[in-house]
Amino acid sequence: MAAKAPSLSEALTSGFLTCTICLERLRRPKILPCLHSYCQECLRKLAGGRKELQCPECREQVALPQGGVGALRTNFFINGLLDLVHPTGEAEPTCSLCPLIGQEPGRPAVSRCLDCADDMCRDCASGHRCSRLTHLHRVVAMKDYLSGEHDEEIRKRQALQCKEHTGEELRFFCTPCAVVLCRECRLGAHLQHPCLPLAEAAQARRPVIVELLAGVEETVQVIRAGRASLEREAAQLQVREASIRDAVEQACSRAVQRLLAQQEEVLAQLADYVKERQKACQALCSDLEFQEQVASSTVAFAQKVLGLGREVEIVSLEQVICERLRHLQGFSWEPLATRLPCLEVDAEIEGSGPCLFHLEFREESPTGVPEGPKEEATKGAKKKTHLPCLEVNAEIPTGVPEGPKEEATKGAKKKRRKQQQQVPPVKEGFHMTTLILRGCQQAVAPVPPPKIPGTPLLTPKPLFSCSFCVTIPSDKKCPLVTGLCPFGSGELLVADKQNQNLKRFSLKGEFKGTVPVPSGVAPVSVAVVGSKVAFTAGSCLYLLNGEGDLVWQKALGQGQASHAVAALEGDHMAVCVAGQLEVYDLEGRLLEKIVPEDSADRCLVFLANHKDGFVGSDWYRRSVVLFTRTGQLVAECSEEQLGECQPGAVCADATGIIYVVLRELNKVVAFSRRGKELGAFLTAKNSINRPRVVTVAGKRRFAVALSNGTVHIFRIRYQGK
């Protein structure tokens, strides 16, 4: 969906600069995470002192920062456009220089200096052009300025000033801190930080927004196609309803008067069903139309920022735009699953218990879900959609045109009579109509016993939730995440070896504090055991209490450079030492040693708890090994299954599915609990670049930490269950 690039004049003349709350020109615009902007005062009234507010346009809940509405992000992009809007309905501009030189005020201005932003009369304009200090300034005619002829030039001359250093323009972008700097800021606290010129930084961030923008545009197309398909389904239901209604009426008109009651019953049931399905279709269409409008407005805003925004504006809005686009790109909906009613009508109405009609709801291909590579755009896309089909027995002279009469065979009629004779007679000894619910099998031919296939393997699919950087203000170096584990029900504990720190983050990326570690100790692998934290550093195993106090430390064997630790039930922990595991309790006692098969030829660098035992990365054999608590080998994923790569970090979810990091391929692959390959779970398409460690936390939340200190959170969605 290639959209036309927005123009500056369209942005200034359209309602883009109008607050949709007060319907006036935006004043002190604040931008929400959903990319909708409003006046600060309007948002303050809307919040009414609460800690969160609801966006008036897309109804998304927004949690206010500590400073309230005033602490929300200012939309500098719209501020820059507002500076170009000329006031209307006011008096003619007068010269702003005459009062300064003792001349009579109120002389009409005929020119304007774009550099000084001063309105000047004819004499002052002539002097302005002749002055040594201002002879290079751009002086234009007032009528051209007011007509907007020089808006593009003025836009290019606009410069954002530093709030801390008066008169200094913002020219640089600090990569680690993600802030815009002036020259004085660059020479101050950010002197040792890698910085880029604004133009270069904006150019580097444009592809990220462009890629996400393309994804959301594709999502908009999918939503639009799904809505159109649902509308077609509703129309098809109406057509089928009319067709079945005519057939039923024609058949009943040739039958005896006693059949009319059954006719009304069938038609009422059919009408109620169609009405209910139409209502469901209309409700889903309305939701999809609304989501399409939300996504389209977001795309329009992002295009305006990319097309009209200055470098500083693109950089300042890049994060919030990317978060919003990722959120919209993951939109999904549940397609309708319509059961088709089956009505059977028998021609032998003179006997007891005849059925005249056969109304069925037959399965068709899913509607509302467009075909193509967008299977992940919807949940339950495998569900069937059903349409009503009416069959009339051929022996009834109803005058109904020939139609699908697959069931009108001798064997089918005998079978139907046998079933009907088992039904007790009602209303004067016969039963005309039987309403049944079926799939799409033909009703006439004998149905063989159903084949029960094997249970399909559970396959995990990722659904992006959020991402955040683990850098905190006290960090002196770029973070290096070497360990990751759940901390409570809704937090992650991150081991940052480079900054010698254990950091706590919520699953939404909110920093919750740190767990102090002994001075000079750089944690590598980490696990939460009961209310305590265990981690390894060098050749030692440490145990801390909830406040970060050291409970004990144990020296481990010197067989490998780093040791992986995993939490076990019963407040125990297991740590890798060469090719075997040592199990300790919270008192520091060695309870047992678990020796996997062929342990002498193994080196387990990464370890995770598994519902059947343990899973570890063996760097000697370049494989992933699954073994029980007694050391018995369950399965081993070979180097060929791992794409000829050295296996990285491993973890397992509650279903027993195993996830393995393949850092060389920028992938996280999944295996069943018995070692069968399930395919790639995360790839570079999911913004996975040099992954380091992974874990499963909370309710189906998958966390992966990258080499640059970024953590991505995904929700696991299972297929085949």
ZICORHU-V732283 format. One record per run of one state. SS is the DSSP state (H for helix, E for strand, - for the rest). FROM is the first residue (numbers start at 1). TO is the last residue. If there is no record, write none. Layout:
ss->[SS | SS]
from->[FROM | FROM]
to->[TO | TO]
This chain:
ss->[- | H | - | H | E | - | E | - | E | - | E | H | - | E | - | E | - | H | - | E | - | H | - | E | - | H | - | E | - | E | - | E | - | H | - | E | H | - | H | - | E | - | E | - | E | H | - | E | H | - | H | - | H | - | E | - | E | - | E | - | H | E | - | E | - | H | - | E | - | E | - | E | - | E | - | E | - | E | - | E | - | E | - | E | - | E | - | E | - | E | - | E | - | E | - | H | - | E | - | E | - | E | - | E | - | E | - | E | H | - | E | - | E | - | H | - | E | - | E | - | E | -]
from->[1 | 8 | 14 | 15 | 18 | 19 | 25 | 26 | 29 | 32 | 37 | 40 | 48 | 52 | 55 | 61 | 64 | 68 | 72 | 74 | 75 | 76 | 83 | 94 | 95 | 98 | 102 | 108 | 109 | 111 | 114 | 118 | 121 | 122 | 131 | 139 | 142 | 148 | 151 | 158 | 161 | 162 | 169 | 175 | 179 | 183 | 187 | 195 | 198 | 254 | 257 | 309 | 311 | 330 | 333 | 335 | 340 | 346 | 356 | 365 | 375 | 378 | 380 | 385 | 393 | 410 | 422 | 433 | 438 | 459 | 470 | 481 | 488 | 491 | 497 | 501 | 507 | 511 | 516 | 525 | 530 | 532 | 538 | 540 | 545 | 550 | 556 | 565 | 569 | 572 | 578 | 580 | 586 | 590 | 596 | 599 | 602 | 604 | 611 | 613 | 619 | 623 | 628 | 633 | 638 | 650 | 653 | 658 | 663 | 666 | 667 | 672 | 677 | 683 | 684 | 687 | 691 | 698 | 701 | 707 | 710 | 720]
to->[7 | 13 | 14 | 17 | 18 | 24 | 25 | 28 | 31 | 36 | 39 | 47 | 51 | 54 | 60 | 63 | 67 | 71 | 73 | 74 | 75 | 82 | 93 | 94 | 97 | 101 | 107 | 108 | 110 | 113 | 117 | 120 | 121 | 130 | 138 | 141 | 147 | 150 | 157 | 160 | 161 | 168 | 174 | 178 | 182 | 186 | 194 | 197 | 253 | 256 | 308 | 310 | 329 | 332 | 334 | 339 | 345 | 355 | 364 | 374 | 377 | 379 | 384 | 392 | 409 | 421 | 432 | 437 | 458 | 469 | 480 | 487 | 490 | 496 | 500 | 506 | 510 | 515 | 524 | 529 | 531 | 537 | 539 | 544 | 549 | 555 | 564 | 568 | 571 | 577 | 579 | 585 | 589 | 595 | 598 | 601 | 603 | 610 | 612 | 618 | 622 | 627 | 632 | 637 | 649 | 652 | 657 | 662 | 665 | 666 | 671 | 676 | 682 | 683 | 686 | 690 | 697 | 700 | 706 | 709 | 719 | 721]
